[in-house]
């Protein structure tokens, strides 16, 4: 099995993107092997060695600009990055600024313009997705949404993402005065849930993300065919294992 996943999408030649798996690396169980996260309890020296290994394996032009992700909606410009800064998305129009997000069930969303002059990476869990992390990131682009393409990376699959009524209602209902703004989204959002017996549902995070993107006018959407929970050999999964590592998905503008 390959350590790296390369998105299958028609991005411009100067746009580079990868998503890691758990394959390779030096971390011991339960973080085996290519854990890239400092915050999960793994040995920090080992994690740093894993990061160096990734830099060499992927021939990265610089180290990724890691974020302290907090399941909110802050979108950071890559020029404003500093160590341990809190944000859940990053956007860049600069050469070799690697926008990166870590996940282990949440949805990594990579974006670029069709002209290849802007990229972004989003950490989209259900909380950030419901709060508008995708919308806030898209609004940072200087082009029209129709000029943006998207790749959806490894995340929890629709058959494994069980949620309660609270999550269901976040996507399908709203306050009375706001319901009119989401009238057309209500029946579409219901398609992303399958009832499993009150009050639980199976949520399709890929479909939810696509609905948000489609509403913004984005139709060039690729990926979305993974399940981190069921593919234990390739992916870390917090829902499956609890204590575990993190993968990374990243994108940058390279020299032509």
Secondary structure per residue as TSV (DSSP state, phi and psi in degrees):
chain	resnum	aa	ss	phi	psi
A	1	X	-	360.0	147.1
A	2	X	-	-83.5	145.8
A	3	X	S	-73.4	-34.8
A	4	X	E	-113.0	144.9
A	5	X	E	-108.2	128.5
A	6	X	-	-106.4	121.8
A	7	X	-	-55.1	136.7
A	8	X	-	-95.4	87.8
A	9	X	S	-152.0	157.7
A	10	X	-	-87.4	50.8
A	11	X	-	-70.9	154.1
A	12	X	-	-57.0	155.7
A	13	X	T	-61.1	-26.8
A	14	X	T	-85.8	-0.6
A	15	X	E	-96.3	122.7
A	16	X	E	-114.5	137.4
A	17	X	E	-150.0	143.3
A	18	X	E	-146.4	158.3
A	19	X	E	-132.0	133.8
A	20	X	E	-86.8	163.5
A	21	X	-	-115.3	-172.0
A	22	X	S	-88.2	-3.2
A	23	X	S	-73.6	135.3
A	24	X	S	91.8	-170.0
A	25	X	S	80.2	179.7
A	26	X	S	-119.5	-3.7
A	27	X	-	-66.7	144.6
A	28	X	-	-93.9	161.7
A	29	X	T	-54.7	144.2
A	30	X	T	-88.8	14.0
A	31	X	S	-100.3	6.6
A	32	X	-	-63.0	138.6
A	33	X	S	-113.2	-47.2
A	34	X	-	-94.2	64.1
A	35	X	-	-77.5	131.6
A	36	X	-	-112.5	6.1
A	37	X	-	-103.6	135.6
A	38	X	S	-82.1	-21.2
A	39	X	T	-95.5	6.9
A	40	X	T	-103.2	0.1
A	41	X	S	102.3	0.0
A	42	X	S	-73.4	159.7
A	43	X	-	-62.4	124.4
A	44	X	H	-65.8	-36.8
A	45	X	H	-62.4	-39.7
A	46	X	H	-65.6	-42.7
A	47	X	H	-61.3	-42.5
A	48	X	H	-62.9	-37.8
A	49	X	H	-66.1	-37.8
A	50	X	H	-61.9	-38.8
A	51	X	H	-67.5	-38.8
A	52	X	H	-64.5	-42.5
A	53	X	H	-58.8	-43.4
A	54	X	H	-62.7	-44.8
A	55	X	H	-56.3	-41.7
A	56	X	H	-74.4	-43.7
A	57	X	H	-62.1	-43.4
A	58	X	T	-90.4	-1.3
A	59	X	T	52.7	50.8
A	60	X	-	-71.6	141.5
A	61	X	S	-73.2	-21.6
A	62	X	S	-157.9	172.3
A	63	X	-	-71.5	144.0
A	64	X	-	-59.4	150.6
A	65	X	B	-90.4	85.4
A	66	X	-	-67.2	144.6
A	67	X	-	-112.0	152.0
A	68	X	B	-90.0	97.2
A	69	X	-	-82.8	134.5
A	70	X	-	-131.7	19.6
A	71	X	S	59.3	39.7
A	72	X	S	-121.8	-152.6
A	73	X	-	-129.0	21.3
A	74	X	-	-73.9	131.3
A	75	X	E	-111.1	119.9
A	76	X	E	-102.4	135.4
A	77	X	E	-75.9	139.1
A	78	X	G	-59.8	-26.6
A	79	X	G	-70.3	-20.5
A	80	X	G	-94.6	5.1
A	81	X	-	-69.2	143.2
A	82	X	-	-150.0	164.5
A	83	X	T	-58.9	133.9
A	84	X	T	68.5	16.3
A	85	X	-	-69.5	141.3
A	86	X	B	-89.3	124.4
A	87	X	-	-172.0	162.4
A	88	X	S	-123.2	8.9
A	89	X	E	-157.7	153.5
A	90	X	E	-139.3	141.0
A	91	X	E	-126.2	146.9
A	92	X	E	-150.1	144.5
A	93	X	-	-124.2	21.0
A	94	X	S	-108.6	148.2
A	95	X	B	-63.4	134.2
A	96	X	T	65.9	14.0
A	97	X	-	-85.2	107.1
A	98	X	-	-86.1	112.2
A	99	X	E	-84.6	124.3
A	100	X	E	-136.0	144.6
A	101	X	E	-133.5	148.8
A	102	X	E	-105.9	144.7
A	103	X	E	-148.6	160.9
A	104	X	S	-155.4	49.3
A	105	X	S	140.9	-40.3
A	106	X	S	-61.5	162.4
A	107	X	E	-91.7	119.8
A	108	X	E	-86.4	128.8
A	109	X	E	-118.6	120.3
A	110	X	E	-108.6	136.9
A	111	X	E	-133.9	149.8
A	112	X	E	-152.5	158.9
A	113	X	E	-80.7	155.2
A	114	X	T	-68.7	-17.1
A	115	X	T	-86.7	-13.1
A	116	X	S	76.9	27.2
A	117	X	S	-109.4	-3.8
A	118	X	-	-148.1	140.9
A	119	X	E	-134.0	163.0
A	120	X	E	-156.4	155.0
A	121	X	E	-131.2	135.2
A	122	X	E	-124.4	135.2
A	123	X	E	-95.5	106.3
A	124	X	E	-117.0	87.5
A	125	X	-	-81.1	177.8
A	126	X	H	-63.9	-33.4
A	127	X	H	-66.4	-50.7
A	128	X	H	-65.9	-36.2
A	129	X	H	-63.1	-45.3
A	130	X	H	-67.3	-31.0
A	131	X	H	-83.2	-8.4
A	132	X	T	102.7	26.0
A	133	X	H	-61.8	-36.7
A	134	X	H	-67.1	-46.7
A	135	X	H	-60.6	-43.7
A	136	X	H	-65.5	-34.4
A	137	X	H	-70.3	-46.0
A	138	X	H	-59.6	-37.0
A	139	X	T	-67.5	-15.9
A	140	X	T	-80.4	-17.6
A	141	X	-	-73.2	144.8
A	142	X	S	-90.2	-3.6
A	143	X	S	-103.1	175.1
A	144	X	-	-75.3	151.6
A	145	X	G	-56.8	-29.2
A	146	X	G	-65.1	-16.4
A	147	X	G	-97.0	13.3
A	148	X	E	-111.9	137.0
A	149	X	E	-117.1	154.3
A	150	X	E	-134.8	142.0
A	151	X	E	-123.3	129.2
A	152	X	E	-100.0	117.7
A	153	X	-	-89.0	-169.3
A	154	X	S	-61.5	126.3
A	155	X	-	-149.2	175.0
A	156	X	-	-63.7	135.4
A	157	X	-	-81.9	165.4
A	158	X	T	-64.3	-25.4
A	159	X	T	-82.9	-5.7
A	160	X	T	-120.0	-14.3
A	161	X	-	-91.6	81.0
A	162	X	E	-84.8	130.8
A	163	X	E	-134.3	164.4
A	164	X	E	-92.2	-178.4
A	165	X	H	-61.4	-31.2
A	166	X	H	-61.2	-44.7
A	167	X	H	-68.5	-42.7
A	168	X	H	-55.8	-45.7
A	169	X	H	-70.1	-29.0
A	170	X	H	-58.5	-35.7
A	171	X	H	-93.4	-23.6
A	172	X	H	-111.9	-11.7
A	173	X	-	-134.2	167.3
A	174	X	-	-156.8	-178.4
A	175	X	-	-63.1	152.5
A	176	X	H	-51.9	-43.8
A	177	X	H	-72.0	-18.8
A	178	X	H	-96.2	-12.4
A	179	X	H	-61.5	-33.8
A	180	X	G	-64.0	-28.5
A	181	X	G	-75.3	-15.9
A	182	X	G	-120.0	18.1
A	183	X	H	-56.5	-46.1
A	184	X	H	-73.9	-21.0
A	185	X	H	-84.0	-19.9
A	186	X	H	-59.9	-53.4
A	187	X	H	-67.3	-30.5
A	188	X	H	-68.3	-40.6
A	189	X	H	-64.7	-34.2
A	190	X	H	-62.9	-27.0
A	191	X	T	-65.3	-20.9
A	192	X	T	-85.9	-1.0
A	193	X	E	-124.6	144.5
A	194	X	E	-127.2	122.4
A	195	X	E	-69.9	135.5
A	196	X	E	-113.3	8.3
A	197	X	E	114.1	118.9
A	198	X	T	-50.7	137.6
A	199	X	T	-105.6	40.8
A	200	X	E	-112.4	151.1
A	201	X	E	-138.4	160.6
A	202	X	E	-102.2	122.5
A	203	X	E	-102.9	138.9
A	204	X	-	-102.6	94.8
A	205	X	H	-67.2	-29.5
A	206	X	H	-65.0	-44.6
A	207	X	H	-66.3	-39.8
A	208	X	H	-60.2	-44.5
A	209	X	H	-63.3	-41.6
A	210	X	H	-63.0	-37.7
A	211	X	H	-63.7	-42.5
A	212	X	H	-62.8	-42.7
A	213	X	H	-67.2	-43.5
A	214	X	H	-61.4	-39.3
A	215	X	H	-63.1	-29.3
A	216	X	H	-81.2	-9.7
A	217	X	T	100.8	11.6
A	218	X	-	-98.5	122.6
A	219	X	-	-120.4	-13.2
A	220	X	-	-83.1	81.2
A	221	X	E	-121.6	130.3
A	222	X	E	-128.4	169.5
A	223	X	E	77.8	-153.2
A	224	X	-	81.7	24.5
A	225	X	-	-124.3	39.6
A	226	X	-	-120.9	166.1
A	227	X	-	-144.6	111.7
A	228	X	T	-68.7	-27.4
A	229	X	T	-74.0	-46.3
A	230	X	T	-82.2	-22.1
A	231	X	-	-99.1	72.7
A	232	X	T	-66.8	-29.5
A	233	X	T	-67.7	-30.9
A	234	X	T	-101.1	-28.8
A	235	X	-	-127.9	145.3
A	236	X	-	-74.4	149.0
A	237	X	-	-145.9	116.4
A	238	X	H	-67.5	-40.5
A	239	X	H	-66.4	-35.7
A	240	X	H	-76.5	-43.5
A	241	X	H	-113.9	-17.2
A	242	X	S	76.0	-89.9
A	243	X	S	-80.8	117.7
A	244	X	-	-165.3	178.8
A	245	X	-	-91.3	-168.5
A	246	X	-	-135.4	140.4
A	247	X	E	-88.9	173.6
A	248	X	E	-135.3	142.7
A	249	X	E	-121.8	134.1
A	250	X	E	-146.3	156.4
A	251	X	E	-149.8	145.8
A	252	X	E	-156.4	164.8
A	253	X	E	-97.4	118.5
A	254	X	-	-97.8	164.2
A	255	X	-	-65.9	138.9
A	256	X	-	-72.8	360.0
